[in-house]
Amino acid sequence: MKEALLEFYTSSGKRKPDQIIIFRDGVSKSQFNQVLIKLLRLARIS
């Protein structure tokens, strides 16, 4: 995910995406927030 975001950022003239859509495939409702937080931390562009 981080690589895809970096590729978008560099190929679009250093523009950040307006939206990021994440599908909850194979993750229960109760675990979704934990997984989402972890994914967003991994994808953070510093």
C-alpha positions in Angstrom: 0.0 0.0 0.0 2.8 2.4 0.8 4.5 1.8 -2.5 1.2 2.5 -4.4 0.7 5.7 -2.5 4.3 6.9 -3.2 3.9 6.0 -6.8 0.7 8.1 -7.0 2.3 10.9 -5.2 5.3 11.1 -7.5 3.4 10.5 -10.8 0.7 13.1 -10.1 3.0 16.0 -9.5 3.3 15.5 -5.7 -0.5 15.5 -5.2 -2.0 13.4 -2.4 -5.1 11.4 -3.1 -8.5 12.9 -2.2 -9.8 9.5 -1.1 -8.4 6.1 -0.1 -10.9 3.2 -0.3 -10.1 0.1 1.8 -12.1 -3.1 1.4 -12.7 -5.1 4.6 -12.2 -8.5 3.0 -11.6 -11.2 5.6 -11.6 -8.9 8.6 -14.4 -9.0 11.1 -16.3 -5.8 12.0 -14.8 -5.8 15.4 -11.3 -6.0 14.1 -11.7 -3.5 11.2 -10.6 -0.4 13.2 -7.5 -2.1 14.5 -6.5 -3.2 11.0 -7.3 0.2 9.5 -5.2 2.0 12.1 -2.3 -0.4 11.4 -2.6 0.1 7.6 -2.7 3.9 7.9 0.4 3.8 10.1 2.2 1.7 7.6 1.2 3.9 4.7 2.0 7.2 6.3 4.2 9.3 4.1 6.8 11.1 6.2 
